[in-house]
Amino acid sequence: MNWGMICPMVINMLYVEWNMDDYGAVRFEEGREEGLLMGREKGLLEGREEGIAEGREEGIAEGREEGLLEGREDAARKALAEGASVEFVQRITGLDIEQIKILKEN
């Protein structure tokens, strides 16, 4: 056996093995970071979509509520203009007496 050739081969093998382990650790960390980034992006997208849908639903509900209130106030104004009592208007519209008195003054 030629010991002069074996030593460089062994050293080369150790060097290559060390680099492969190092390479594996680096690739693992890169893969982990990439997975975290993808997960964050997906979570942000899903959260944004959910927030938009929830906001839309809340906006629609608020719009309906405002529309119903405006309709009751309009009916109260018309009833008051026809001479209906504040108490009668309160019974048919469900508005507060104070709201009806304000509508009657305006």
C-alpha positions in Angstrom: 0.0 0.0 0.0 1.1 3.4 -0.8 0.5 5.5 2.3 1.3 8.7 0.5 -1.8 8.3 -1.7 -4.1 7.0 1.1 -3.7 10.0 3.4 -4.8 12.6 0.8 -7.7 10.4 -0.2 -8.8 10.0 3.5 -8.4 13.8 4.0 -10.4 14.4 0.8 -13.1 12.0 2.0 -13.4 13.7 5.4 -13.5 17.1 3.7 -16.3 16.1 1.3 -18.2 14.4 4.1 -18.0 17.6 6.3 -19.1 19.7 3.4 -22.1 17.5 2.7 -23.2 17.7 6.4 -22.7 21.4 6.3 -24.6 21.6 3.0 -27.5 19.5 4.5 -27.7 21.9 7.4 -27.7 24.9 5.2 -30.4 23.5 2.9 -32.5 22.5 5.9 -32.4 26.0 7.3 -33.2 27.5 3.8 -36.1 25.1 3.5 -37.4 26.0 6.9 -37.2 29.7 6.2 -38.9 29.3 2.9 -41.7 27.3 4.5 -42.2 29.9 7.2 -42.3 32.6 4.6 -44.9 30.7 2.5 -46.9 30.0 5.6 -46.9 33.7 6.6 -47.9 34.8 3.1 -50.7 32.2 3.0 -51.9 33.3 6.5 -51.9 37.0 5.6 -53.8 36.3 2.4 -56.4 34.2 4.2 -56.7 36.7 7.0 -57.1 39.6 4.5 -59.8 37.7 2.6 -61.6 36.8 5.8 -61.4 40.5 7.0 -62.8 41.7 3.7 -65.7 39.3 3.8 -66.4 40.2 7.5 -66.2 43.9 6.7 -68.6 43.5 3.8 -71.1 41.6 6.0 -70.9 44.3 8.7 -71.3 47.0 6.1 -74.4 45.4 4.7 -75.9 44.9 8.2 -75.2 48.6 9.1 -76.7 49.7 5.8 -79.8 47.8 6.4 -80.1 49.1 10.0 -79.6 52.7 8.8 -82.2 52.2 6.0 -84.7 50.8 8.4 -84.2 53.7 10.8 -84.6 56.2 8.0 -87.8 54.5 6.9 -89.2 54.6 10.4 -88.2 58.3 10.7 -89.8 59.1 7.4 -93.0 57.3 8.4 -93.0 59.2 11.7 -92.6 62.6 9.9 -95.5 61.8 7.5 -97.7 60.6 10.4 -96.9 63.8 12.4 -97.6 66.0 9.3 -101.0 64.3 9.1 -101.7 65.2 12.8 -101.0 61.9 14.5 -100.1 62.1 18.2 -96.5 61.5 19.4 -97.7 58.5 21.3 -99.4 57.0 18.3 -96.3 57.5 16.1 -94.2 55.9 18.8 -96.4 52.8 18.8 -96.4 52.3 15.1 -92.7 53.1 14.5 -91.0 51.9 17.6 -89.0 55.2 17.8 -88.2 56.8 21.1 -90.6 59.6 22.2 -87.6 62.0 22.3 -86.7 61.1 18.7 -90.3 61.7 17.6 -90.4 65.1 19.4 -87.2 66.2 17.6 -88.7 65.0 14.2 -91.9 67.0 15.0 -89.9 70.2 15.8 -87.9 69.9 12.5 
